[in-house]
Amino acid sequence: MNGLSILQRINGPGDLKMLSTAELNTLAEEIRERLIEVVSQNGGHLASNLGVVELTIALHRIFTTPKDAIVWDVGHQSYTHKMLTGRRDRIDTIRTEGGLSGFPKPYESEHDAFVAGHASTSISAAMGLAEAKRQRGDDGYVIAVIGDGAFTGGMAYEGLNNAGKARGNLIIILNDNDMSISKSVGSVANYLSEIRTKPAYFRFKDSVSHLLERTPVVGRQIKDALVSSKSKLKTAIYHNTFFEDLGFDYLGPIDGHDIDMLCGALMRAKRISRPVLIHIATQKGKGYQKAEENPGAYHGVSSFDIEKGNPDISNEDSFSTAFGRALVGQAIKDPSICGITAAMKYGTGLQFFKHKYPNRFYDVGIAEEHAVTFASGLATGGLRPVFAVYSTFLQRCYDQIIHDVALQHAHLVLAIDRAGLVGQDGETHQGIYDVSMLQSVPTMALYSPATYRELRHCLNACLYGEEGPCALRYPRGKEDERLAFLDDLPCEDYHLFPGKKKGGKVVLTYGRLFAEVYPAAQKAGAAVLKLTKLFPLGEDVCELLCSYKAVYFVEEGIRSGGVSERLASRLAESGYRGRIHIRAIEDGIIPQASVESTLAHLGMDEAGIARFLEQE
């Protein structure tokens, strides 16, 4: 066909239905090559996408989107899906400003059924979509594709508990690659591993069913009686799985890289009138040797050289690695310190802690809510737990932070990674809500270091200077070289850098934005009040601000409930008569773009802040 590759001939999912099995397998190879090429240039989620190529092809061969809906869990494994649903020619824009999202987005394509940037949501969402179809008389199917990592989250089991009795056309695909972001952990992982190693165990069930179907007169009746019963005989013959006990028809385990086998299982699932769970076994990182050998390190990557591999594997300095090393330094002196992660050992820098103190390291899987309450139990029992978590995932723990930590007055340290703007992951991962969220938590103390040195100071303050719950937040990436001069200053809760005119303008800021605010304020002759401890703040901060004719707030977080609003309210209550200007994030939905570009768009880069300070 005019020398076009098979992938170049795929303009929509309908084109897959006309390909032979050999062509589908060739297509899988071409997709993998394209995935490696694009992610090496743009960064993104590589290993997870390489593992679901055949599954995605099979799904679009058997089902017809958007009439049938696919819900991805987590949505970062949808790159192949995007290529097969009319976005092949734009795949090189993925995760770039104005380009394709790295996650499913319904506003981007009618083939994307549900936003999925966080884990364990697919079963609940798919059940709702399936029931909505049933209510509307739509006979389309809804397929939830959930990874075994997402299967460690409690919400998945809330969904399973209800989905087994669903009345719509619901199919759940458990993509089991023995990995979440890091190695899957816990009893669920062990259970799935046992199933994976005994496929013949479940082929026996099909053999019995087939034999009974062919037995004259009574075979069908015996089979139906067995299937509908809860007897010990049924268990003895069929060897029920946990999923069948919850009301699902279980198919598997199935080779997730065999397109024919996958298509056969999907066709069979369509013929079953009850909720179905298909268990497939895949290899995370398949097709790229470096990712196969170290899938955790290639889960989410920056741009890299295909031949040399992922630079993120190195221990290059970042706030994450600085935190990880600082925690080890504290743990050397204090055997009560424990490190906790929710499947983000490498992302949060806790690999150093695990290596040094494996008996004090806990990876709870993608279960942030459990992590917080578990940590509170550790603290109540006399230990010093530190839970390292991305800001975007901390949102899932709000109830636990209030009920199980603050009201318990437990001394838990939250190390909040990726605080503030995160760049190409976009709106599902922006870390802009944590300050507003945590300031509403009773007895919470909150710190925001701008440098590695300040981070070490804040960690020590959280561990030994606070008695209740406390948190330190820090951005993704490296410290700003422009802030090297801070190393010569004492680490305090706040520091005032005087302006040219006493009592003129003062700018209050914290964290990474100080690097943008300070040079702009110097040019404008304004003072800068840099906060390191954000909450609680003493009255002296308000008194200091009241001595200026104009106060400017610059905050890398949402305005509502943020530091700026809280302090502006206190200033008003104190009778302050000067001018107040606030620059914070007004709209909490910030699209994907580089951090530098987003700061410029928000007027939070040096040039934008300089213009902001021109206001009187």
Sequence and secondary structure as in RCSB ss.txt:
>XXXX:A:sequence
MNGLSILQRINGPGDLKMLSTAELNTLAEEIRERLIEVVSQNGGHLASNLGVVELTIALHRIFTTPKDAIVWDVG
HQSYTHKMLTGRRDRIDTIRTEGGLSGFPKPYESEHDAFVAGHASTSISAAMGLAEAKRQRGDDGYVIAVIGDGA
FTGGMAYEGLNNAGKARGNLIIILNDNDMSISKSVGSVANYLSEIRTKPAYFRFKDSVSHLLERTPVVGRQIKDA
LVSSKSKLKTAIYHNTFFEDLGFDYLGPIDGHDIDMLCGALMRAKRISRPVLIHIATQKGKGYQKAEENPGAYHG
VSSFDIEKGNPDISNEDSFSTAFGRALVGQAIKDPSICGITAAMKYGTGLQFFKHKYPNRFYDVGIAEEHAVTFA
SGLATGGLRPVFAVYSTFLQRCYDQIIHDVALQHAHLVLAIDRAGLVGQDGETHQGIYDVSMLQSVPTMALYSPA
TYRELRHCLNACLYGEEGPCALRYPRGKEDERLAFLDDLPCEDYHLFPGKKKGGKVVLTYGRLFAEVYPAAQKAG
AAVLKLTKLFPLGEDVCELLCSYKAVYFVEEGIRSGGVSERLASRLAESGYRGRIHIRAIEDGIIPQASVESTLA
HLGMDEAGIARFLEQE
>XXXX:A:secstr
 TT  TGGG SSGGGGGG  HHHHHHHHHHHHHHHHHHHHHH EE HHHHTTHHHHHHHHHHS TTTSEEEEESG
GG HHHHIIIIIGGGGGGTTSTTS  SS  TTT TT  S   SSS HHHHHHHHHHHHHHHT    EEEEEETTG
GGSHHHHHHHHHHTT  S EEEEEEE SBSSSB  SHHHHHHHHHHT HHHHHHHHHHHHHHHHSTTTHHHHHHH
HHH   HHHHHHH   HHHHTT EEEEEEETT HHHHHHHHHHHHH SS EEEEEE  TTTT HHHHH TTTTSE
E S BTTTB GGGS    HHHHHHHHHHHHHHH TTEEEEESS TTTTTTHHHHHH GGGEEE  S HHHHHHHH
HHHHHTT EEEEEEEHHHHGGGHHHIIIIIITTT   EEEEES B  STTGGGT B SHHHHHTTSTT EEE  S
SHHHHHHHHHIIIII SS EEEE  SS   GGGGGGGGS   SEEEE  SSTTSEEEEEEGGGHHHHHHHHHHHT
 EEEEESEEES  HHHHHHHHTSSEEEEEEEEESTTSHHHHHHHHHHHTT  SEEEEEEESSS   S  HHHHHH
HTT SHHHHHHHTT  
